[in-house]
């Protein structure tokens, strides 16, 4: 989520994360914890957009990958219609990652009470 005041929060959650057999995340097995860490990422902070060079910078306040805490993460982007695409050149799990966002159109529904 990005807001007009320059704050953001991002949460990536893999589609097939395993359930904890113990039903308690504090007592997950090594394999369960590895799968969860490898399949999810969240961070929040502020952001700035540079229209001139088609980039934005996440100013990460805190992340589930603590190495990003208090860092700036600059991303070049391409906007096509309702899609914004950017590349993370050094993904937190190694390699690169391409992220695509699609603009969501909100509709208000009028209801009688």
N, C-alpha and C positions, 0 to 999 in steps of 0.2 A: 504494500500500500504506500502510495506517495500522497502527501497532502500539499496544499497550496502554500503552506508556511515553510516548506523545505524539510519536513521530517519524513522519515520512511521506516518501514519495517518489512523485512523479507523473510519468508519461511519456505523452504523447499523440503518436501516430504516425499520420499519414494513411495511408489504405489504398492509394493509388496513387502513392507517391513514385517518382520516376524513378531508374533505376540510373545510376551514373557511367560514362560511356563509357570513361574512362581506367582504370576499376577502382581508382581511388585518390581518396579523398575530399579529400585535400589539393590535388588538381589539378583539381577540378570546374570546369565552365564557369560563367559568371555565371548562366545560366538554370537549370542544375542546382542551384547553391547557393541561388538564390532559391526554387525549388520546395521544397527540403528545409527551409529556414528557415520558409517559409510553411506547411508541412505538418506541423510537429512542434514540440513544446514539452515541456520537462522541468524540474522543480524539486524541491528537497528541503529539509527543515528540521524544525521541530516544529509542532504544532498544539494549539489549545485549543478546547473546545466550550463554548458558553454555552447551556445548555438553556432558560434563562428567556426569551431572545429568539430562540431557534431559529437560532443562527448559530454559525459556527466561524471561526477565524482561522488561516490558514497564516502561520507566521513563517518566511519564506523565507530560507534560508541562502545558497543559490546556485541560479541558473536559467540556462537557455539563452537567456533574455531578460534580460540583465544589469541592466536597469533595475529588475527586481524583487529583485535581491540585497539582503539585509539590510532587507527591508520586511515589513510586516504586510499581508496580503491577507484582509480580512474578507468572508465570504459568508453571506448568509441562506439557509436551506435549508428544504425541505418534505420530510417523510418520509411515504410512502404504502406500507404493506405492506413489501415488501423493497426498495423504491426510495427513494433519496435524490436530490433534484434541487436544484441551485443555479444561480444566474445570476452570471456574471462581467460586471459593468457596463461595464468598460473592458478589453475583450479585447486581447491583445498585438498582434494584427493589425488592430486597429480594430473598432469596433462592439461588440456584446455576444456572449456565448457562454453557452449553457445546457448544463450538464453533468449527466448522469444516471448514477448508480452503482446497480448492482443487487447485493444481498447474494448471495454465493456460499456454497453449503452444501458443506462438505467431508465426504467419506466416507472412512473408513479401510478399506483392503482388507487382509484377513488373508491372509498367504501362508505356505505351508510351505516351509522351506528344506531 
